[in-house]
Amino acid sequence: MPAPYASVIIKLLQSHALYDTDDRAHWQQLETHEAAVRAHFAQLGMVLDLNRADGYARLTQPEPADDDPTPPLRLLRRVPLSYEQALLGVVLREWLEEHESSAHAASPHLFATREQLRERVELFFRQQPNQKAFLNKLDAIIERLTEHGFLKMTHKGDLHPDQTRYEVKPLLKAKISLEKLSEFLEKLRNHAESV
């Protein structure tokens, strides 16, 4: 008979992150069987990153020690971001920081429309030949960040694409630390001033 936490293990392996607000049933299973789930993944050389403050859980796979005679195969893929994807990620990470620091935020979650995303990043896409090309590129970048679990579409604006709404997921904070954010922003400002 499968372990009572088998579904949580599969869920963690199938997704970039498990969120308490998106999947309460599996989140509660994880909290109930946290020790067993941690032990299961530890045997495979993986670590359960359970961030209750931000309401997500994810798996990480640290590099094996140089002197490990039998390092495990790598199960988790590293997914590098293109320059444009990283750029939008940095802009969203900064926005998330601003939102969480604001005393006037209506919700603990950050939601943004396509139009708002465009306004935030178009400064960095000045070299696009026209607006349509820029929007097509932006949509492709948004789609990739959604696939990576950094954005979640919460409303699709079929008639008004600019009103398509996304939630910026806190998983972005795990990908881009405040230190990295500061470094990226400095590079972006230098780039923006040079074009």
C-alpha positions in Angstrom: 0.0 0.0 0.0 1.4 3.5 -0.9 2.5 5.7 2.0 -0.2 8.3 3.0 2.1 11.0 1.8 2.7 9.5 -1.7 0.6 12.1 -3.4 2.5 14.9 -1.8 5.8 13.4 -3.0 4.5 13.1 -6.6 3.0 16.6 -6.4 6.4 18.1 -5.4 8.1 16.2 -8.2 5.6 17.3 -10.8 5.6 21.1 -10.0 8.0 23.9 -9.4 6.3 24.6 -6.0 3.4 23.6 -3.9 1.4 26.6 -2.5 -0.8 26.6 0.5 -3.3 28.9 -1.2 -3.5 26.9 -4.5 -3.6 23.4 -3.2 -4.8 23.2 0.4 -5.4 19.4 0.4 -1.8 18.6 -0.5 -0.4 21.4 1.7 -2.2 19.9 4.7 -0.9 16.4 3.8 2.6 17.9 3.7 2.3 19.6 7.1 1.0 16.3 8.5 3.7 14.1 7.1 6.6 16.7 6.8 9.2 14.6 8.6 8.5 11.5 6.4 8.5 13.6 3.2 11.8 15.2 4.2 13.3 11.8 5.0 12.1 10.4 1.7 13.8 13.1 -0.3 16.9 13.2 1.8 17.6 9.6 0.8 17.6 10.9 -2.8 20.0 13.7 -2.1 17.2 16.4 -2.2 16.1 18.9 0.3 12.5 20.0 1.0 12.4 23.8 1.2 9.2 24.5 3.2 8.6 28.2 3.5 5.6 28.7 5.7 5.9 32.5 5.8 5.5 32.7 2.0 3.3 29.7 1.8 5.2 27.5 -0.6 7.2 24.3 -0.6 9.7 23.2 -3.2 12.5 20.7 -3.8 16.2 21.6 -4.2 19.1 19.3 -5.0 22.4 20.6 -3.6 25.6 19.7 -5.4 27.2 16.6 -3.9 30.4 16.9 -2.0 33.6 16.6 -4.0 34.6 13.6 -1.9 31.3 11.8 -2.2 32.2 8.4 -3.7 28.6 7.7 -4.9 26.9 11.0 -5.8 23.3 10.5 -6.8 22.1 11.3 -10.3 20.7 14.8 -10.8 16.9 14.5 -10.8 16.0 18.2 -10.7 16.8 20.1 -13.9 18.3 23.5 -13.7 16.3 25.8 -15.8 18.4 28.8 -17.0 16.5 32.0 -17.9 17.2 34.0 -21.1 18.2 37.6 -20.6 14.7 38.8 -21.2 13.1 36.3 -18.9 15.7 37.2 -16.2 15.0 40.9 -16.8 11.2 40.5 -16.2 12.0 38.2 -13.2 14.1 40.9 -11.7 11.5 43.6 -12.3 8.8 41.4 -10.7 11.1 40.5 -7.8 11.6 44.2 -7.1 7.9 44.9 -7.4 7.2 42.0 -5.0 9.5 43.6 -2.5 7.8 46.9 -2.9 4.4 45.3 -2.5 5.3 43.4 0.6 6.9 46.5 2.2 3.8 48.6 1.5 1.5 49.4 4.3 -1.3 50.2 1.8 -1.4 46.9 -0.1 -4.9 45.6 -0.4 -3.8 42.0 -0.5 -0.8 40.1 0.7 -0.5 38.7 -2.9 0.8 40.8 -5.8 -1.4 40.8 -8.8 -0.5 42.5 -12.1 -2.2 42.9 -15.5 -0.3 42.4 -18.8 -0.6 46.2 -19.2 1.1 46.8 -15.9 3.8 44.3 -16.7 4.4 46.1 -20.0 4.6 49.5 -18.4 7.2 48.1 -16.0 9.5 46.6 -18.6 9.1 48.5 -21.8 12.0 50.8 -20.8 14.3 47.9 -21.3 12.9 46.9 -24.7 13.5 50.1 -26.6 15.2 48.3 -29.4 12.1 46.4 -30.5 11.1 47.4 -34.0 7.5 48.0 -33.2 4.8 47.7 -30.6 3.4 44.5 -31.9 6.8 42.8 -31.9 7.3 44.0 -28.4 4.0 42.6 -27.2 4.6 39.3 -28.9 8.0 39.0 -27.1 6.5 40.1 -23.8 3.7 37.5 -24.1 6.3 34.8 -24.8 8.4 35.8 -21.8 5.3 35.9 -19.5 4.4 32.4 -20.8 7.8 31.1 -19.9 7.8 32.6 -16.4 4.3 31.1 -15.9 5.7 27.7 -16.9 8.5 28.1 -14.4 6.0 28.8 -11.7 6.9 32.5 -11.1 3.6 33.7 -12.4 0.1 32.3 -12.3 -2.7 33.5 -14.6 -5.7 34.4 -12.6 -7.9 36.0 -15.3 -7.7 35.8 -19.1 -8.7 38.9 -20.9 -9.9 37.3 -24.1 -11.3 40.6 -25.5 -8.8 42.8 -23.8 -5.4 41.0 -23.6 -3.9 43.9 -21.6 -6.4 43.0 -18.8 -5.1 39.5 -18.4 -4.2 39.2 -14.8 -1.3 37.3 -13.1 -0.3 36.6 -9.6 3.4 37.0 -8.9 4.4 33.9 -7.0 6.7 34.1 -4.0 8.8 31.3 -5.5 10.6 34.2 -7.3 12.1 35.2 -3.9 13.8 31.8 -3.7 15.2 32.2 -7.3 16.3 35.9 -6.8 17.7 36.8 -3.4 17.8 40.4 -2.3 21.6 40.4 -2.9 21.1 39.2 -6.4 18.3 41.6 -6.9 20.5 44.5 -6.0 23.2 43.3 -8.4 20.8 42.8 -11.3 19.1 46.2 -10.8 22.5 48.0 -10.9 23.2 46.2 -14.2 19.7 47.1 -15.6 20.1 50.8 -14.7 23.5 50.9 -16.4 22.0 49.1 -19.5 19.0 51.5 -19.6 21.2 54.5 -19.5 23.4 53.2 -22.3 20.5 52.7 -24.9 
